[in-house]
Amino acid sequence: MSSPLRFPAELHEEVARLAKDFFSAQAHVDTILVVNSCARGRAVAGSDLDLAVLITPAAASQAIQSLETRWQEFIITHPVIRQFRNTGRLTQVHLDVFDGRLIPTVWDDGGGPDDFEVEIGNRLVYAAPLHEAGAYFRQLQSQWLPYYAEDLRLRRLTMVREACVRDLDAIPLYLSRGLYFQAFDRLYKAFREFLQALFAARRTYPLCYNKWIQEQVIDWLALPELYQQLPAILSVRNIESAEVGEKAEALRALLERWTCPAPPGQETAQPGPPPNGDPVGRKTTE
């Protein structure tokens, strides 16, 4: 397989080839994607191989389950897959079949964060097709890139900010009752909601809210000053103290400083192409 994708090991590439050959022969498959670390050239030899298969809108609702079942039956005894899994105790092949329907949720009290923007980013922005990108994939990109509609962005940004504030407001109540671990749990939840709001405020799709934080905030958003303050938010020496409350107030200040809606027309560029180069529309296998 001749590919600009920089797989960390030959076995990753072999398994990707197997997936491409398998799904290319299936009905309703539009595009086969490498996602996550392998797509961005950040995987190592022991990394999982993460794949996503986009099916066409004409496929019946049962098509996803059927494809996933056939794939599992195919790989369960395949020697290359077995060899790949034996390279590391935690090394796996993860594959999702999806239909491209991206529906934003509306949170109730206690909701959030969610993966709406993360899913768009990982499947439409930072993914690398294993073959010529299909028409449906390109249609989804034109619909959701460079960022979704401004009215939706403002609604979601407001929702996420409000959820973050509610979680921060709850922390003193938990601390007053001696519920220190629950208070920390709310702090971590609010931290991820802060990151979700930060990316929405800057019209940039994220990768994740619990890893690659340094890369996303410093390299993508160009906010090294902000990143310097983030590790301290979750660094607690004594959980049975007022420290979690102090961290909550520090996060509240960051929320107000960095996530207020930008004026209309003030666009924020998407991050540059991942290390593998821009995968969009590029044929990556022969």
N, C-alpha and C positions, 0 to 999 in steps of 0.2 A: 504494500500500500504506500504510494507516494503521497506525502501529506505535509503541509506547512505546520501542522500541529506538532508540538514538541512533547511527545509522550515521555514519561520518566523512565520507562523500561519497554523492552520489546513485547513482553506479555500484555501490557496495556494496549499496545497497538494491535496485537493479534486478536484480543477480545473485542476491540472496537471494530475490527474487520468482520468478525463473526456476527456482531450485531447488525452491521450494515448489510451484509449478505442475507441475513435472516429476514430483516424487516423490509428490505427492498422487494422481496418476493411476496409481501403481504398486501392484501387489498386495503385501500383507504389510507395508506401511509403517505404523508406529504413530505416530511423532513425528519431525518435522524440526526440528533444533536449530541455532541459532547458538551457537558456542562461542568460548572464548578472549577476546581483547581486545575484539572487537565486541560480544560478549554482555555485557561488563562496562562498556561505554562508555569504554574506554581506547584504542581504535584511533585512528589518524591516517589522513590521506588516502592515504598510501602503504602502509598495512597490508594484509596478506593478509585474505581473507575465509575463515574457518574454519567448516565446517559438519559436522554429524554426523546420520546418519539411522538411527533405531532401527527395526528390523524385529521382527515378532512372533515368538514362540517356535515357532509352527506352520510357519514358513518352512523350506524344505529347506536343507541346508548349502550348496547351490550358489547360493542366492538372493543372497547377499552379492556374490559374484563377478559374477553376472549383472547385478545392479543397477549395480555400479560400472562394468562394461563399457558398459552402455547410456548411463550418464551421460557417460562419456568420449567416446563416439561423438556424443552430443548437443552437447557443448560445444566439440568440436574445431574446428568451423567457425562457431560462433554469433558473430555480429558484436558482441554486447554483451560476451561473454566476452573476445573479442579486444581490444576497446576497453579493458576493465578491465585486462587484462594489460599493455597498452601504457602505462598510467599510471605505471608504475615498473619499473625494471630487475628488481626482485626480487618484484614484486607478483603473487600467485597466488591461485587459488581452491583450497582444500584441502577435500576432502570424504571422510569415512569412513562406511562403512555398518557398523553393529555390531548384534549380536543380544542384548546385555544380559547375556550370561553373564560374570560377574565371578568369576574363580577365583584366589585368592591362591596365590602360588608359595612353595615352600620352598627356600631357598638352600643350595647346597653351599659349601665353602670357596672364597672369592673372589667369591661372589655378591653382588649388591646394588650400588647401590640399584635398586629397581624402580618401576614406575608404577601399582601397584595402587590406592593411595589417590588419586594424581593423576587417574587415569581416572574414579574415582567422583566426585571433585570437579568435574572439568571437564564431565562428561556428565550428572550428576544434580543437582548443587548450583548451579553457577555458569552453566549453560547457559540459553538463552532460547528456548523453543519459538516457531516461526514460525506456529503455529496452536494450536488448543486441544490441550493435552497429552493424549496417548492413554492408554488404560487400562493398557497394559503399562508405560509410562513412570511412571505414578503407582504402580503395583505395585512397581517397582524402587525408587522413592523411599521407599516405606513399609518396604521391606526393609533399605535401607542407611542411611537417615537417621533421627535426626541423626548417628549414627555406628554402625559395625558392632558386633557382639556383644562383650561384655567379654572373654570367654575368647579370642576371636580377636585382639582388640587386644593382650592381654598376651603372647600367643605371638609375634605379629609384632614388638611392641616389643622383646621379649627377643632375637629373631633379629637385628633391625636393630642393636641396641646391641652385640651380640657381633661382628657383622661389622665395625662401626666400630672396635671395639677391636683386632680382628685386623689391620686395615689400618694403624692407628696403630702397632701393635707391629712391623709389617714395616718401617717407615720407617728406624729406626736401622740395620737390617741392610743396606738398600740404600745408605744413606749411607756405611757402613763399607767398602763395595765401590766407592765412587765413582759409584754409579748415581743421580746427582742428579735427573735428569729422571723416572726411575721413582719415586723417593721423592716428588717433587712430585705425580706422577700419583696415587699412593696418598693423598696428603694431600687432593687435590681429591675423590677418591672418598669418603674418610672424611667430608669436609665435607658432601657431599650426603646421606650416610647419617645424619649428625648431624641435618640438617634433617628427614629422614624420621622419625627417632625423636622429634624435638621435636614434630612435629605429632601423631604417634600418642600421645605422652604427654599431650597436651592435647586429645585427642579432636576434632581439627579436620582437615578434608580440605584438602590443599594445592592450589595451582595448579601449581607447578613448583618444582624445586630448583635451577634455574640462571638464573632471572629473576624479577622482581617480588619479590625477597627483602625489600627495605625495606618495601614495602606489607604483605606478609604478616606479617612479624615485629613491626613497629611498630603498624600499624593493626588487623590481625586478632587477633594474639595479645597485643597490648598489652604488648610486651616491649622498649621502647626501650633499656633498660639492656643487654640482650643484644645488640641489633643493633649498638650502638656497638662491640662487640668483634669482630664478624664480618668486616668488611672487612680487618682486620689479619691475620686467619688466612691469607688467600691473597695478601697483599702481601709479596713476597719481593724484597729488594734484590740479593742474591747467591745464586744457586741452588747454586753450588759452595761451600757453606759448611755450617755446622751450623744455619743459620737454619731450614731446613725441619723439622729435628728439634725445635727450640724451638717452632715453630708447632704441631707435632703434640701436644706436651705441653699447650699452651694449649687446643687443641681437646679433648683428653682431659678437662681440668678442666671445660670447658663441658658435655661429655657427662654427667659425673657430677652436675653441679649442676642441669641443666635437663631431663634426660630420664628420671629415675627414675620408675617407675610411680606414679601418683597413688593415694591411698587410695580404696577402693571408695566410690561414691556422690559423689565429688568431681567433678562434671561441669564441663566447660569448654564454654562456649557457642560455637556456630558464629559465624563472622564475620557482620556485618550484611549485608543484601542489597546486591548490586553497584549501581553508579550508575544502571543502567537500572531499578532497582526489582526486586522479587521476581518472577522470571519464571514461577515454578511455577504451573501451571494457568491462566495468563493467556492469553487469546486475543490474539495480537499482529498478526494480519492480518485484513483484511476482504475 
